[in-house]
Amino acid sequence: MASNNKLTLKLLIEKESQKVLFAEAGKVVVDFLFSLLAMPIGSVIKLITKESMTGCLGATYGSLEQLDDTYLLSTQTKSHLLNPTSSTEVSTNSLLLLATDAPSSFVKQNEYYTCPGKGSYLLSSPFDSSQVHNYVTDAYGTACPDCRTMMTKNLEFVAGSIVKKEEENWNKGFVKGVVTYTIIDDLSVMPMSTVSSITLLNKFCIKNLSNLQEKTVDLGLTEGLELLKASLQSKNVVTDVLLTKKKRRA
């Protein structure tokens, strides 16, 4: 995850043709791509067959068909994405990109207060348990039940387990974390490995590695919507959206 609530991809570009060979991405980006299949589009692909599509979302569909179940979270099944029955089955994961672009001002942080006076345990020195007022409120100015002082001293909340929170995030979505994924220009997805990367370079007839360029790009709401649109019209989506259009906007 990049700063400013955006997702990131690392592109491998063939400099002469200015074409993206493939991109390196993490779980959240792949979750976003697969979440597109949980939309009614998945039903459309199944009806018209992925082979007859002019765009490349069919490639994403096909890569999910081929993806080994070991890469999917235990809470997910391929059939849910490949054969959606109604829009009501679309999980909140289909809004992943929207959620990552939500302004922080919309996220309300709980604040807690205690007594600001001498009786507050924060200001008791040396520590005297008899002087501690064990009351906390989330409403600024509430009267302390003991001393009737307005509770205005802000308390800083410390999360009990950051690791647990991170584990909960990894268990959301569709695919497992830890693994790095390769996204081809046509939005095909596969687990990344040294062997698969070499195979792809051979497939693209890359002989001189000096002709390659790495570039990290952000994937935000604007780019996400453009990816969805381009996936129905093009087979070079990553190049068209994350390389060509970004250059035009720069």
C-alpha positions as CSV (number, residue, x, y, z in Angstrom):
1,M,0.0,0.0,0.0
2,A,1.4,3.4,-1.0
3,S,1.0,6.6,0.8
4,N,-2.0,8.9,0.3
5,N,-4.3,5.8,0.4
6,K,-3.3,4.5,-3.1
7,L,-2.3,1.1,-4.3
8,T,1.0,0.6,-6.1
9,L,2.3,-1.5,-9.0
10,K,5.8,-2.0,-10.2
11,L,5.8,-2.0,-14.0
12,L,8.5,-3.7,-16.2
13,I,8.6,-1.6,-19.4
14,E,10.2,-2.3,-22.8
15,K,11.8,1.1,-23.4
16,E,11.9,1.1,-27.2
17,S,8.2,0.2,-27.7
18,Q,7.1,1.8,-24.4
19,K,5.0,-1.3,-23.7
20,V,4.4,-2.8,-20.3
21,L,5.5,-6.4,-20.3
22,F,4.1,-7.2,-16.9
23,A,3.5,-5.7,-13.5
24,E,4.4,-6.8,-10.0
25,A,1.7,-6.3,-7.5
26,G,0.5,-7.4,-4.1
27,K,-2.6,-8.9,-2.7
28,V,-4.7,-5.8,-2.6
29,V,-4.3,-5.0,-6.3
30,V,-5.2,-8.6,-7.2
31,D,-8.2,-8.6,-4.9
32,F,-9.4,-5.5,-6.7
33,L,-9.0,-7.1,-10.2
34,F,-10.8,-10.3,-9.0
35,S,-13.5,-8.3,-7.3
36,L,-14.5,-7.0,-10.8
37,L,-15.6,-10.5,-11.5
38,A,-17.9,-10.5,-8.6
39,M,-19.9,-7.8,-10.3
40,P,-22.6,-8.7,-12.9
41,I,-19.8,-8.5,-15.5
42,G,-18.8,-12.0,-14.5
43,S,-22.2,-13.3,-15.6
44,V,-21.9,-11.5,-18.9
45,I,-18.5,-13.1,-19.5
46,K,-19.9,-16.5,-18.8
47,L,-22.9,-15.9,-21.2
48,I,-20.9,-14.5,-24.2
49,T,-17.8,-16.7,-23.5
50,K,-14.4,-15.1,-22.7
51,E,-13.0,-16.0,-26.1
52,S,-15.5,-13.7,-27.9
53,M,-14.7,-10.6,-25.8
54,T,-12.9,-7.8,-27.6
55,G,-11.4,-6.6,-24.3
56,C,-9.3,-8.5,-21.9
57,L,-11.4,-9.0,-18.8
58,G,-11.9,-12.5,-20.2
59,A,-8.2,-13.0,-19.6
60,T,-8.6,-12.1,-15.9
61,Y,-11.6,-14.5,-15.8
62,G,-9.4,-17.3,-17.4
63,S,-6.5,-16.7,-15.0
64,L,-8.8,-17.1,-12.1
65,E,-10.0,-20.4,-13.6
66,Q,-6.4,-21.6,-13.8
67,L,-5.2,-20.2,-10.4
68,D,-4.5,-23.0,-7.9
69,D,-6.9,-23.1,-5.0
70,T,-3.9,-22.9,-2.6
71,Y,-3.6,-19.2,-3.4
72,L,-7.2,-18.4,-2.4
73,L,-8.3,-17.6,1.1
74,S,-10.1,-20.5,2.8
75,T,-13.2,-18.2,2.9
76,Q,-13.3,-17.8,-0.9
77,T,-14.3,-20.2,-3.7
78,K,-13.8,-19.7,-7.4
79,S,-17.4,-20.5,-8.1
80,H,-18.5,-17.4,-6.2
81,L,-16.5,-15.2,-8.6
82,L,-16.8,-17.2,-11.8
83,N,-20.6,-17.8,-11.4
84,P,-22.1,-14.8,-9.6
85,T,-25.9,-15.2,-9.4
86,S,-26.9,-11.7,-8.4
87,S,-25.5,-8.2,-7.6
88,T,-26.5,-8.7,-4.0
89,E,-23.7,-11.3,-3.7
90,V,-21.0,-8.7,-4.4
91,S,-19.0,-8.3,-1.3
92,T,-17.5,-5.1,0.0
93,N,-14.2,-6.2,-1.6
94,S,-15.6,-5.0,-4.9
95,L,-15.3,-1.5,-3.4
96,L,-11.7,-2.0,-2.3
97,L,-10.4,0.8,-4.5
98,L,-13.1,3.2,-3.5
99,A,-12.3,2.5,0.1
100,T,-8.6,3.2,-0.3
101,D,-9.4,6.5,-1.8
102,A,-11.8,7.7,0.8
103,P,-10.6,10.9,2.3
104,S,-9.3,10.5,5.8
105,S,-11.7,13.3,7.0
106,F,-14.6,10.8,6.6
107,V,-13.0,8.4,9.1
108,K,-14.1,9.4,12.6
109,Q,-11.5,8.6,15.3
110,N,-12.9,7.9,18.7
111,E,-11.6,10.2,21.4
112,Y,-11.7,9.6,25.1
113,Y,-11.4,12.0,28.0
114,T,-10.8,12.0,31.8
115,C,-10.4,14.5,34.6
116,P,-7.8,17.2,34.0
117,G,-7.3,18.1,37.7
118,K,-5.2,16.8,40.5
119,G,-7.3,13.8,41.0
120,S,-6.5,12.4,37.6
121,Y,-4.3,9.3,37.5
122,L,-2.4,10.9,34.7
123,L,-1.2,13.7,37.0
124,S,-0.9,11.9,40.3
125,S,2.7,11.8,41.3
126,P,3.8,9.9,43.3
127,F,1.2,7.4,42.3
128,D,-1.7,7.2,44.8
129,S,-4.4,4.8,44.0
130,S,-6.8,6.6,46.3
131,Q,-6.6,9.7,44.2
132,V,-7.2,7.9,40.9
133,H,-10.6,8.6,39.2
134,N,-11.2,5.5,37.1
135,Y,-13.6,7.2,34.7
136,V,-13.3,7.7,31.0
137,T,-15.9,9.2,28.6
138,D,-16.1,9.8,24.9
139,A,-18.2,12.9,25.4
140,Y,-16.1,16.0,26.0
141,G,-17.0,17.9,29.2
142,T,-18.9,15.1,30.9
143,A,-18.9,15.6,34.7
144,C,-16.7,13.1,36.6
145,P,-18.8,11.0,39.0
146,D,-16.3,11.4,41.8
147,C,-15.2,15.0,41.7
148,R,-17.8,16.5,39.4
149,T,-14.9,18.1,37.4
150,M,-15.5,18.4,33.6
151,M,-13.7,15.5,31.9
152,T,-11.6,17.3,29.2
153,K,-8.2,15.7,29.4
154,N,-7.7,13.9,26.2
155,L,-6.5,10.2,26.4
156,E,-4.5,8.6,23.6
157,F,-5.8,5.2,22.6
158,V,-3.2,2.5,22.1
159,A,-4.3,-0.5,20.0
160,G,-3.9,-3.8,21.8
161,S,-2.5,-5.8,18.9
162,I,-1.2,-4.3,15.7
163,V,-0.2,-7.8,14.5
164,K,-3.7,-9.1,15.0
165,K,-5.2,-6.2,13.0
166,E,-2.8,-6.8,10.1
167,E,-3.7,-10.5,10.2
168,E,-7.4,-9.6,9.9
169,N,-6.6,-7.4,6.9
170,W,-4.7,-10.3,5.2
171,N,-7.8,-12.5,5.7
172,K,-10.0,-10.2,3.8
173,G,-10.4,-10.2,0.0
174,F,-9.9,-13.2,-2.3
175,V,-6.2,-14.2,-2.5
176,K,-3.5,-14.8,0.1
177,G,-1.0,-12.2,1.1
178,V,2.7,-12.7,1.4
179,V,2.7,-13.9,-2.2
180,T,3.7,-11.4,-4.9
181,Y,1.7,-11.6,-8.1
182,T,2.4,-11.0,-11.8
183,I,-0.2,-9.0,-13.8
184,I,0.2,-9.2,-17.6
185,D,-0.7,-6.3,-19.8
186,D,-4.0,-8.1,-20.6
187,L,-4.8,-8.4,-16.8
188,S,-4.0,-12.1,-16.6
189,V,-2.8,-12.8,-13.1
190,M,-0.4,-15.5,-11.8
191,P,1.9,-16.0,-8.8
192,M,5.3,-14.4,-9.4
193,S,8.5,-16.5,-9.4
194,T,11.9,-16.3,-10.9
195,V,11.0,-19.0,-13.4
196,S,7.8,-17.4,-14.4
197,S,9.5,-14.0,-14.9
198,I,12.2,-15.6,-17.1
199,T,9.5,-17.5,-19.1
200,L,7.7,-14.2,-19.7
201,L,10.9,-12.5,-20.9
202,N,11.5,-15.3,-23.3
203,K,7.9,-15.1,-24.5
204,F,8.3,-11.4,-25.3
205,C,11.7,-12.2,-27.0
206,I,13.7,-9.9,-24.6
207,K,17.4,-10.5,-25.3
208,N,18.9,-7.3,-23.9
209,L,17.9,-6.6,-20.3
210,S,19.3,-3.0,-20.6
211,N,16.2,-2.3,-22.8
212,L,14.0,-2.8,-19.8
213,Q,12.9,-0.2,-17.4
214,E,11.2,-0.4,-14.0
215,K,8.6,2.1,-12.9
216,T,6.4,2.3,-9.9
217,V,2.9,3.8,-10.4
218,D,0.0,4.5,-8.2
219,L,-3.4,3.0,-8.7
220,G,-6.2,5.2,-7.4
221,L,-9.9,5.6,-8.0
222,T,-9.4,7.3,-11.3
223,E,-7.0,4.7,-12.6
224,G,-9.3,1.9,-11.3
225,L,-12.3,3.1,-13.2
226,E,-10.1,3.5,-16.3
227,L,-8.9,0.0,-15.9
228,L,-12.4,-1.3,-15.7
229,K,-13.4,0.6,-18.8
230,A,-10.3,-0.3,-20.8
231,S,-10.6,-4.0,-19.8
232,L,-13.8,-4.2,-22.0
233,Q,-12.1,-2.5,-25.0
234,S,-8.4,-3.4,-25.1
235,K,-5.9,-6.2,-24.6
236,N,-3.2,-3.8,-23.5
237,V,-4.9,-2.4,-20.4
238,V,-1.9,-1.8,-18.1
239,T,0.0,0.0,-20.9
240,D,-3.0,2.0,-22.0
241,V,-4.0,3.2,-18.5
242,L,-1.0,3.1,-16.3
243,L,1.7,4.2,-18.8
244,T,0.3,5.9,-21.9
245,K,-2.5,7.9,-20.2
246,K,-0.4,8.8,-17.2
247,K,2.2,10.4,-19.6
248,R,-0.6,12.4,-21.3
249,R,-1.8,13.7,-17.9
250,A,1.8,14.5,-16.8
